[in-house]
Amino acid sequence: MRRLDPTDAHASWAAGELRIIDCREQDEHDVARIDGVALIPMSELAGRVDEIPDDLPLAVICRSGARSARVASALTGTGRFGDVANVEGGIIAWAEDGFPYEGDEPT
């Protein structure tokens, strides 16, 4: 599985070259979220994987990078997605690097 730092993830996403999926739970998403990033909680992934388009490379983000690594691995294992990456450091690193998000500071 490929790993992306927040800078590379943001640049590719902002250029329309990458789709990002947030795998945190709804209560975490309610606190802090990235506008335009789809929420598919890890707990719902098995039943919702068909909702994820496969037209662009995919990156998965969570709070700090651990859950998203597991989800990225699971998505890679489906054989449906050709390029899946994990956003290292999650939304915490995204926010620390100064990229836009809505809500309170992620912790």
C-alpha positions as CSV (number, residue, x, y, z in Angstrom):
1,M,0.0,0.0,0.0
2,R,1.2,3.4,-0.9
3,R,1.6,6.1,1.8
4,L,1.0,9.8,1.2
5,D,1.9,12.6,3.5
6,P,-0.8,15.3,3.9
7,T,1.0,17.7,1.5
8,D,1.0,15.2,-1.4
9,A,-2.5,14.1,-0.6
10,H,-3.8,17.6,-0.5
11,A,-2.0,18.6,-3.8
12,S,-3.4,15.6,-5.7
13,W,-6.9,16.0,-4.2
14,A,-7.0,19.7,-4.9
15,A,-6.0,19.1,-8.5
16,G,-8.8,16.6,-8.9
17,E,-6.3,13.7,-9.3
18,L,-7.2,11.8,-6.1
19,R,-10.3,10.8,-4.2
20,I,-10.1,10.8,-0.4
21,I,-12.3,8.7,1.8
22,D,-12.7,9.4,5.5
23,C,-13.0,6.2,7.5
24,R,-13.6,7.7,10.9
25,E,-16.9,7.2,12.7
26,Q,-19.7,9.8,12.4
27,D,-19.1,11.3,15.9
28,E,-15.5,12.0,15.0
29,H,-16.5,13.5,11.6
30,D,-19.0,15.7,13.4
31,V,-16.1,17.3,15.3
32,A,-13.7,17.9,12.4
33,R,-14.1,17.1,8.7
34,I,-12.6,17.9,5.3
35,D,-15.2,19.5,3.1
36,G,-15.7,17.4,0.0
37,V,-14.3,14.2,1.4
38,A,-16.8,11.3,1.6
39,L,-17.4,9.7,5.0
40,I,-17.5,5.9,4.9
41,P,-16.8,4.7,8.5
42,M,-14.6,1.7,8.9
43,S,-17.5,0.0,10.7
44,E,-19.7,0.3,7.6
45,L,-17.0,-0.3,4.9
46,A,-18.1,-3.9,4.0
47,G,-21.6,-2.8,3.2
48,R,-20.6,0.4,1.4
49,V,-17.6,-0.4,-0.7
50,D,-19.7,-0.3,-3.8
51,E,-20.3,3.4,-3.2
52,I,-16.7,4.2,-3.7
53,P,-15.9,5.2,-7.3
54,D,-12.9,3.6,-8.9
55,D,-12.2,6.3,-11.5
56,L,-9.4,8.0,-9.6
57,P,-6.6,6.9,-7.3
58,L,-7.9,6.6,-3.8
59,A,-6.6,7.7,-0.4
60,V,-8.0,6.9,2.9
61,I,-7.8,9.2,6.0
62,C,-8.7,8.7,9.6
63,R,-7.7,10.4,12.9
64,S,-4.0,9.5,12.9
65,G,-3.3,7.0,10.1
66,A,-3.8,3.6,11.8
67,R,-7.4,2.8,10.8
68,S,-7.0,4.2,7.4
69,A,-4.0,1.9,6.8
70,R,-6.2,-1.1,7.6
71,V,-9.0,0.3,5.4
72,A,-6.6,1.0,2.5
73,S,-5.3,-2.6,2.8
74,A,-8.9,-4.0,2.7
75,L,-9.8,-1.9,-0.3
76,T,-6.6,-3.0,-2.1
77,G,-7.6,-6.6,-1.3
78,T,-10.9,-6.3,-3.1
79,G,-9.0,-6.1,-6.4
80,R,-11.4,-3.3,-7.5
81,F,-9.1,-0.4,-6.8
82,G,-5.8,-0.1,-8.7
83,D,-4.2,2.6,-6.6
84,V,-5.0,3.0,-2.9
85,A,-2.9,5.0,-0.4
86,N,-3.0,5.8,3.3
87,V,-2.8,9.4,4.4
88,E,0.0,9.3,7.0
89,G,-0.8,11.1,10.3
90,G,-4.5,11.3,9.4
91,I,-6.6,14.5,9.9
92,I,-4.4,15.5,12.8
93,A,-1.4,15.8,10.5
94,W,-3.6,17.4,7.8
95,A,-4.6,20.1,10.2
96,E,-1.1,20.5,11.7
97,D,0.2,21.1,8.1
98,G,-2.3,23.9,7.7
99,F,-4.7,22.3,5.2
100,P,-8.4,23.3,5.3
101,Y,-10.9,21.4,7.4
102,E,-14.2,22.4,9.1
103,G,-15.1,22.1,12.8
104,D,-13.0,22.0,15.9
105,E,-9.3,21.1,16.0
106,P,-9.0,17.3,15.5
107,T,-7.5,15.5,18.5
